[in-house]
């Protein structure tokens, strides 16, 4: 991942700690505990555990590449 995009994705990770369900995030179809979020040309897949107050980043990858969804 190029440095500029890396910084943007990491910044988005950090914002999730303050707001785990931003308006531009969506539940992932077929996976009730996962959410998806786009940052530029990258997609972030994560889950929120309200009981513990944690956000777990599961994957991040190019939006146009189905690899980010494989093995879920």
N, CA, C and O atoms as a GROMACS GRO file, in nm:
protein
  288
    1UNK      N    1   0.086  -0.116   0.000
    1UNK     CA    2   0.000   0.000   0.000
    1UNK      C    3   0.091   0.124   0.000
    1UNK      O    4   0.183   0.133   0.082
    2UNK      N    5   0.066   0.216  -0.090
    2UNK     CA    6   0.147   0.338  -0.092
    2UNK      C    7   0.134   0.417   0.039
    2UNK      O    8   0.032   0.408   0.108
    3UNK      N    9   0.237   0.491   0.073
    3UNK     CA   10   0.245   0.561   0.202
    3UNK      C   11   0.126   0.654   0.225
    3UNK      O   12   0.072   0.657   0.335
    4UNK      N   13   0.085   0.730   0.125
    4UNK     CA   14  -0.025   0.823   0.142
    4UNK      C   15  -0.154   0.750   0.178
    4UNK      O   16  -0.224   0.791   0.271
    5UNK      N   17  -0.185   0.643   0.106
    5UNK     CA   18  -0.306   0.566   0.134
    5UNK      C   19  -0.296   0.496   0.269
    5UNK      O   20  -0.395   0.484   0.341
    6UNK      N   21  -0.176   0.449   0.304
    6UNK     CA   22  -0.155   0.384   0.433
    6UNK      C   23  -0.191   0.480   0.546
    6UNK      O   24  -0.260   0.443   0.640
    7UNK      N   25  -0.144   0.604   0.537
    7UNK     CA   26  -0.174   0.703   0.640
    7UNK      C   27  -0.324   0.730   0.649
    7UNK      O   28  -0.378   0.744   0.759
    8UNK      N   29  -0.391   0.736   0.535
    8UNK     CA   30  -0.535   0.761   0.534
    8UNK      C   31  -0.611   0.646   0.598
    8UNK      O   32  -0.705   0.668   0.675
    9UNK      N   33  -0.572   0.523   0.567
    9UNK     CA   34  -0.641   0.405   0.622
    9UNK      C   35  -0.616   0.397   0.773
    9UNK      O   36  -0.709   0.370   0.849
   10UNK      N   37  -0.493   0.420   0.816
   10UNK     CA   38  -0.463   0.415   0.960
   10UNK      C   39  -0.539   0.526   1.034
   10UNK      O   40  -0.588   0.504   1.144
   11UNK      N   41  -0.548   0.644   0.974
   11UNK     CA   42  -0.624   0.753   1.036
   11UNK      C   43  -0.771   0.711   1.052
   11UNK      O   44  -0.835   0.743   1.152
   12UNK      N   45  -0.822   0.641   0.953
   12UNK     CA   46  -0.962   0.594   0.959
   12UNK      C   47  -0.978   0.491   1.070
   12UNK      O   48  -1.079   0.490   1.140
   13UNK      N   49  -0.877   0.402   1.087
   13UNK     CA   50  -0.879   0.306   1.198
   13UNK      C   51  -0.893   0.380   1.330
   13UNK      O   52  -0.975   0.343   1.415
   14UNK      N   53  -0.815   0.483   1.348
   14UNK     CA   54  -0.816   0.557   1.474
   14UNK      C   55  -0.949   0.628   1.497
   14UNK      O   56  -0.996   0.636   1.611
   15UNK      N   57  -1.011   0.677   1.392
   15UNK     CA   58  -1.143   0.741   1.405
   15UNK      C   59  -1.250   0.641   1.449
   15UNK      O   60  -1.346   0.679   1.516
   16UNK      N   61  -1.233   0.515   1.412
   16UNK     CA   62  -1.330   0.413   1.452
   16UNK      C   63  -1.333   0.394   1.604
   16UNK      O   64  -1.435   0.352   1.658
   17UNK      N   65  -1.224   0.426   1.671
   17UNK     CA   66  -1.223   0.413   1.817
   17UNK      C   67  -1.317   0.515   1.881
   17UNK      O   68  -1.368   0.491   1.991
   18UNK      N   69  -1.340   0.628   1.815
   18UNK     CA   70  -1.431   0.730   1.867
   18UNK      C   71  -1.574   0.709   1.820
   18UNK      O   72  -1.670   0.732   1.895
   19UNK      N   73  -1.589   0.664   1.697
   19UNK     CA   74  -1.722   0.642   1.639
   19UNK      C   75  -1.719   0.512   1.559
   19UNK      O   76  -1.685   0.514   1.440
   20UNK      N   77  -1.753   0.400   1.621
   20UNK     CA   78  -1.742   0.270   1.553
   20UNK      C   79  -1.846   0.247   1.443
   20UNK      O   80  -1.833   0.152   1.365
   21UNK      N   81  -1.946   0.331   1.436
   21UNK     CA   82  -2.048   0.316   1.332
   21UNK      C   83  -2.071   0.450   1.262
   21UNK      O   84  -2.180   0.508   1.273
   22UNK      N   85  -1.971   0.500   1.190
   22UNK     CA   86  -1.990   0.628   1.120
   22UNK      C   87  -2.099   0.615   1.014
   22UNK      O   88  -2.134   0.505   0.972
   23UNK      N   89  -2.151   0.728   0.972
   23UNK     CA   90  -2.263   0.730   0.878
   23UNK      C   91  -2.230   0.661   0.746
   23UNK      O   92  -2.320   0.609   0.680
   24UNK      N   93  -2.103   0.660   0.707
   24UNK     CA   94  -2.067   0.598   0.578
   24UNK      C   95  -2.025   0.452   0.592
   24UNK      O   96  -1.972   0.395   0.496
   25UNK      N   97  -2.046   0.391   0.708
   25UNK     CA   98  -2.019   0.247   0.724
   25UNK      C   99  -2.150   0.172   0.706
   25UNK      O  100  -2.258   0.227   0.726
   26UNK      N  101  -2.139   0.044   0.669
   26UNK     CA  102  -2.258  -0.037   0.642
   26UNK      C  103  -2.237  -0.178   0.696
   26UNK      O  104  -2.124  -0.228   0.696
   27UNK      N  105  -2.345  -0.243   0.741
   27UNK     CA  106  -2.333  -0.385   0.778
   27UNK      C  107  -2.295  -0.466   0.654
   27UNK      O  108  -2.339  -0.436   0.543
   28UNK      N  109  -2.214  -0.567   0.674
   28UNK     CA  110  -2.173  -0.653   0.564
   28UNK      C  111  -2.277  -0.762   0.544
   28UNK      O  112  -2.305  -0.839   0.635
   29UNK      N  113  -2.333  -0.768   0.425
   29UNK     CA  114  -2.438  -0.866   0.394
   29UNK      C  115  -2.388  -1.008   0.420
   29UNK      O  116  -2.279  -1.045   0.376
   30UNK      N  117  -2.468  -1.086   0.489
   30UNK     CA  118  -2.434  -1.224   0.516
   30UNK      C  119  -2.342  -1.244   0.637
   30UNK      O  120  -2.312  -1.357   0.674
   31UNK      N  121  -2.298  -1.134   0.697
   31UNK     CA  122  -2.210  -1.141   0.814
   31UNK      C  123  -2.261  -1.038   0.915
   31UNK      O  124  -2.215  -0.924   0.916
   32UNK      N  125  -2.355  -1.077   1.000
   32UNK     CA  126  -2.422  -0.980   1.087
   32UNK      C  127  -2.331  -0.905   1.184
   32UNK      O  128  -2.366  -0.796   1.229
   33UNK      N  129  -2.216  -0.960   1.216
   33UNK     CA  130  -2.126  -0.895   1.312
   33UNK      C  131  -2.022  -0.807   1.245
   33UNK      O  132  -1.946  -0.739   1.314
   34UNK      N  133  -2.016  -0.808   1.113
   34UNK     CA  134  -1.914  -0.730   1.042
   34UNK      C  135  -1.973  -0.606   0.978
   34UNK      O  136  -2.089  -0.602   0.940
   35UNK      N  137  -1.889  -0.505   0.969
   35UNK     CA  138  -1.925  -0.381   0.900
   35UNK      C  139  -1.819  -0.352   0.796
   35UNK      O  140  -1.706  -0.400   0.805
   36UNK      N  141  -1.856  -0.273   0.695
   36UNK     CA  142  -1.760  -0.234   0.592
   36UNK      C  143  -1.756  -0.083   0.584
   36UNK      O  144  -1.855  -0.014   0.609
   37UNK      N  145  -1.639  -0.034   0.548
   37UNK     CA  146  -1.616   0.109   0.541
   37UNK      C  147  -1.516   0.134   0.430
   37UNK      O  148  -1.415   0.064   0.420
   38UNK      N  149  -1.541   0.233   0.348
   38UNK     CA  150  -1.450   0.266   0.240
   38UNK      C  151  -1.364   0.386   0.278
   38UNK      O  152  -1.411   0.483   0.337
   39UNK      N  153  -1.237   0.376   0.241
   39UNK     CA  154  -1.144   0.487   0.256
   39UNK      C  155  -1.068   0.498   0.125
   39UNK      O  156  -0.973   0.423   0.101
   40UNK      N  157  -1.110   0.591   0.041
   40UNK     CA  158  -1.049   0.602  -0.090
   40UNK      C  159  -1.073   0.475  -0.169
   40UNK      O  160  -1.187   0.430  -0.181
   41UNK      N  161  -0.966   0.417  -0.222
   41UNK     CA  162  -0.980   0.295  -0.302
   41UNK      C  163  -0.966   0.169  -0.216
   41UNK      O  164  -0.953   0.059  -0.270
   42UNK      N  165  -0.970   0.184  -0.084
   42UNK     CA  166  -0.956   0.070   0.005
   42UNK      C  167  -1.084   0.046   0.084
   42UNK      O  168  -1.157   0.140   0.117
   43UNK      N  169  -1.110  -0.079   0.115
   43UNK     CA  170  -1.225  -0.118   0.195
   43UNK      C  171  -1.174  -0.177   0.326
   43UNK      O  172  -1.078  -0.254   0.328
   44UNK      N  173  -1.238  -0.138   0.434
   44UNK     CA  174  -1.202  -0.186   0.568
   44UNK      C  175  -1.318  -0.270   0.620
   44UNK      O  176  -1.433  -0.226   0.620
   45UNK      N  177  -1.288  -0.391   0.663
   45UNK     CA  178  -1.388  -0.480   0.723
   45UNK      C  179  -1.356  -0.492   0.871
   45UNK      O  180  -1.241  -0.519   0.908
   46UNK      N  181  -1.455  -0.471   0.955
   46UNK     CA  182  -1.430  -0.472   1.099
   46UNK      C  183  -1.556  -0.513   1.174
   46UNK      O  184  -1.666  -0.515   1.119
   47UNK      N  185  -1.537  -0.547   1.302
   47UNK     CA  186  -1.653  -0.574   1.384
   47UNK      C  187  -1.645  -0.492   1.512
   47UNK      O  188  -1.537  -0.454   1.557
   48UNK      N  189  -1.761  -0.467   1.570
   48UNK     CA  190  -1.774  -0.387   1.692
   48UNK      C  191  -1.831  -0.477   1.800
   48UNK      O  192  -1.933  -0.542   1.780
   49UNK      N  193  -1.764  -0.479   1.913
   49UNK     CA  194  -1.814  -0.554   2.028
   49UNK      C  195  -1.858  -0.452   2.132
   49UNK      O  196  -1.776  -0.394   2.203
   50UNK      N  197  -1.989  -0.430   2.140
   50UNK     CA  198  -2.042  -0.329   2.232
   50UNK      C  199  -2.020  -0.368   2.378
   50UNK      O  200  -2.003  -0.281   2.464
   51UNK      N  201  -2.020  -0.497   2.407
   51UNK     CA  202  -2.004  -0.544   2.545
   51UNK      C  203  -1.866  -0.505   2.601
   51UNK      O  204  -1.855  -0.468   2.718
   52UNK      N  205  -1.764  -0.514   2.518
   52UNK     CA  206  -1.629  -0.482   2.564
   52UNK      C  207  -1.582  -0.345   2.516
   52UNK      O  208  -1.479  -0.295   2.561
   53UNK      N  209  -1.657  -0.285   2.425
   53UNK     CA  210  -1.618  -0.154   2.373
   53UNK      C  211  -1.499  -0.159   2.279
   53UNK      O  212  -1.422  -0.064   2.270
   54UNK      N  213  -1.485  -0.272   2.208
   54UNK     CA  214  -1.370  -0.286   2.118
   54UNK      C  215  -1.412  -0.288   1.972
   54UNK      O  216  -1.522  -0.331   1.937
   55UNK      N  217  -1.323  -0.241   1.889
   55UNK     CA  218  -1.337  -0.248   1.743
   55UNK      C  219  -1.221  -0.334   1.695
   55UNK      O  220  -1.105  -0.305   1.725
   56UNK      N  221  -1.252  -0.438   1.618
   56UNK     CA  222  -1.148  -0.527   1.566
   56UNK      C  223  -1.146  -0.515   1.415
   56UNK      O  224  -1.246  -0.543   1.347
   57UNK      N  225  -1.032  -0.473   1.362
   57UNK     CA  226  -1.015  -0.464   1.218
   57UNK      C  227  -0.988  -0.605   1.168
   57UNK      O  228  -0.890  -0.668   1.210
   58UNK      N  229  -1.073  -0.653   1.080
   58UNK     CA  230  -1.055  -0.789   1.028
   58UNK      C  231  -0.968  -0.788   0.903
   58UNK      O  232  -0.878  -0.871   0.888
   59UNK      N  233  -0.996  -0.693   0.812
   59UNK     CA  234  -0.921  -0.687   0.687
   59UNK      C  235  -0.928  -0.548   0.628
   59UNK      O  236  -1.020  -0.471   0.655
   60UNK      N  237  -0.830  -0.518   0.548
   60UNK     CA  238  -0.831  -0.396   0.467
   60UNK      C  239  -0.768  -0.433   0.334
   60UNK      O  240  -0.664  -0.499   0.330
   61UNK      N  241  -0.830  -0.391   0.227
   61UNK     CA  242  -0.777  -0.423   0.094
   61UNK      C  243  -0.845  -0.339  -0.012
   61UNK      O  244  -0.938  -0.263   0.016
   62UNK      N  245  -0.797  -0.353  -0.133
   62UNK     CA  246  -0.852  -0.276  -0.245
   62UNK      C  247  -1.000  -0.308  -0.264
   62UNK      O  248  -1.042  -0.423  -0.255
   63UNK      N  249  -1.077  -0.203  -0.290
   63UNK     CA  250  -1.221  -0.220  -0.308
   63UNK      C  251  -1.255  -0.303  -0.430
   63UNK      O  252  -1.352  -0.378  -0.429
   64UNK      N  253  -1.176  -0.290  -0.535
   64UNK     CA  254  -1.208  -0.362  -0.659
   64UNK      C  255  -1.150  -0.503  -0.662
   64UNK      O  256  -1.153  -0.570  -0.766
   65UNK      N  257  -1.098  -0.550  -0.550
   65UNK     CA  258  -1.038  -0.682  -0.540
   65UNK      C  259  -1.120  -0.766  -0.442
   65UNK      O  260  -1.131  -0.731  -0.325
   66UNK      N  261  -1.176  -0.876  -0.488
   66UNK     CA  262  -1.259  -0.962  -0.403
   66UNK      C  263  -1.179  -1.034  -0.295
   66UNK      O  264  -1.238  -1.098  -0.208
   67UNK      N  265  -1.048  -1.025  -0.300
   67UNK     CA  266  -0.963  -1.093  -0.202
   67UNK      C  267  -0.996  -1.050  -0.058
   67UNK      O  268  -0.982  -1.129   0.035
   68UNK      N  269  -1.038  -0.927  -0.040
   68UNK     CA  270  -1.068  -0.876   0.093
   68UNK      C  271  -1.184  -0.954   0.157
   68UNK      O  272  -1.195  -0.958   0.280
   69UNK      N  273  -1.269  -1.015   0.076
   69UNK     CA  274  -1.384  -1.090   0.126
   69UNK      C  275  -1.361  -1.239   0.140
   69UNK      O  276  -1.440  -1.307   0.205
   70UNK      N  277  -1.256  -1.291   0.083
   70UNK     CA  278  -1.233  -1.438   0.084
   70UNK      C  279  -1.199  -1.488   0.223
   70UNK      O  280  -1.123  -1.424   0.297
   71UNK      N  281  -1.256  -1.599   0.258
   71UNK     CA  282  -1.226  -1.664   0.384
   71UNK      C  283  -1.298  -1.606   0.504
   71UNK      O  284  -1.263  -1.637   0.619
   72UNK      N  285  -1.397  -1.523   0.480
   72UNK     CA  286  -1.473  -1.470   0.594
   72UNK      C  287  -1.566  -1.576   0.644
   72UNK      O  288  -1.640  -1.554   0.740
   0.00000   0.00000   0.00000
